[in-house]
C-alpha cells in the first residue's frame, strides 16, 4: 500500500525553484558565457579562422612591432636604446607635425568632400535621366582607381608642368598670365595635389552611389514626382536617405586615403616646395629611410593609426546614429 505525501511548502518551493532554474537566465559571469556559447554556431568560426590568422599575422602583428619599436631610439641597424615615451613626447614639441596635420585636413576636403559631393550629384542626375553607355561611362571614370599611383603622379606632373597642357590651354584662351609651375609654387602646390586626389577618388564614389541608386525602388521616385517634388527635393527626400550606407563606405575609404596619403605627395612634390605639402606620412618615410630615426618614425605611425581609427569610428557612429 503506497503512501501519498502531500506537496508541502518545501516541495512547492523546490518545484518553483527548479522551474525558475530551467527557464530563468543563468546568473553570474560563467552563466552568461555559457548562455552566449550555446547561441553560437561554432563551425562558422572555422570559416573565419584563415582570414583572422592572416589579419593577425600581417596587420596586428606589424602594428604591435611598430608600437614596440617606437619605444626605442633606433637607427634600424645598430642596437636600439630604450626611450620609453620620449619619441611621443618629442612629437608634442615638433612644430612640423601640426602643419603636416593641417595639410592632411586640407586634403580631406579634396579627397573626401569633393569626390563624395561630385559622386552624389552624378548619381542624382542619372537617377532622373537615362544615360546610354552607362557601363562605359562608369568604367572610364573608375579608371584612376585601377592605374598605379606612380603613373597618376607622373602624368599629372606633366599636366602641371610650366610647358604642360594646362598652361598651354591657358595661353590659348588668353589667360597666359595665370600660367605657372603649379607644383613648384608655395601657393598652388597643395591645392594642385589635392585636385589630383579628387580626380582619383570621385570615380570610386560615383560607382558606389550608382550601385546604390539602382537598388532604390522606382515607386519611390514615382510617388515623389506625383507629390510635385522637383529634382532637388526628390534628391534630398529619396536618393540621399537611400544612399546613407554607400555614403558611409565612401567616407571611410576617402577619409582614410586622405589621412594616410603618401604616394601622390611624394611622387609629385616630395613634400615641397619647402614644407608646403608635407603630411605625416612623409615624415614617416623620411625618418625610416633617410634620417634613420626609426623609433621616431614608428611613433608617428602609431599616432597616425590612432587618428585614422578614431575618425573612422566617428564616421561609422554618426551614420549608424542617423539610421537608428
URLIN-V159738 format. One record per backbone hydrogen bond with DSSP energy under -1.0 kcal/mol. NH is the residue of the N-H (numbers start at 1). CO is the residue of the C=O. If there is no record, write none. Layout:
BEGIN
<<NH CO> <NH CO>>
END
This chain:
BEGIN
<<8 6> <12 8> <13 9> <14 10> <15 11> <16 12> <17 13> <18 14> <19 15> <20 16> <21 17> <22 18> <23 19> <24 20> <32 28> <33 29> <34 30> <35 31> <36 32> <37 33> <38 34> <44 41> <45 42> <48 44> <49 45> <52 48> <53 49> <54 50> <55 51> <56 52> <57 53> <58 54> <59 55> <60 55> <61 56> <63 59> <64 60> <65 61> <66 62> <67 63> <68 64> <69 65> <70 66> <71 68> <72 69> <73 81> <81 73> <83 71> <84 71> <86 83> <89 85> <90 86> <91 87> <92 88> <94 91> <97 94> <100 96> <101 97> <102 98> <103 99> <104 100> <105 101> <106 102> <107 103> <108 104> <110 106> <111 107> <112 108> <113 108> <114 109> <116 112> <117 113> <118 114> <119 115> <120 116> <121 117> <122 118> <123 119> <124 120> <125 121> <126 122> <127 123> <128 125> <129 125> <137 133> <138 134> <139 135> <140 136> <141 137> <142 138> <145 142> <146 143> <147 143> <152 148> <153 149> <154 150> <155 151> <156 152> <157 153> <158 154> <159 155> <160 156> <164 161> <166 159> <168 164> <169 165> <170 166> <171 167> <172 168> <173 169> <174 171> <175 170> <178 175> <179 176> <182 160> <182 180> <184 181> <189 185> <192 188> <193 189> <194 190> <195 191> <196 192> <197 193> <198 194> <199 195> <200 196> <201 197> <202 198> <205 201> <206 202> <207 203> <208 204> <209 205> <210 206> <211 207> <212 208> <213 209> <214 210> <216 213> <220 217> <222 218> <223 219> <224 220> <225 221> <226 222> <227 223> <228 225> <229 224> <234 230> <235 231> <236 232> <237 233> <238 234> <239 234> <240 235> <242 238> <243 239> <244 241> <247 243> <248 244> <249 245> <250 246> <251 247> <252 248> <253 249> <254 250> <255 251> <256 252> <257 253> <258 254> <259 255> <260 256> <266 262> <267 263> <269 265> <270 265> <272 269> <276 273> <277 271> <282 279> <283 279> <284 280> <285 281> <286 282> <287 283> <288 284> <289 285> <290 286> <291 286> <293 287> <294 74> <295 74> <297 293> <298 294> <299 295> <300 296> <301 297> <302 298> <303 299> <304 300> <305 301> <306 302> <307 303> <308 304> <309 305> <310 306> <311 307> <312 308> <313 309> <314 310> <315 311> <316 312> <317 313> <318 314> <319 315> <320 316> <321 317> <322 318> <323 319> <324 320>>
END
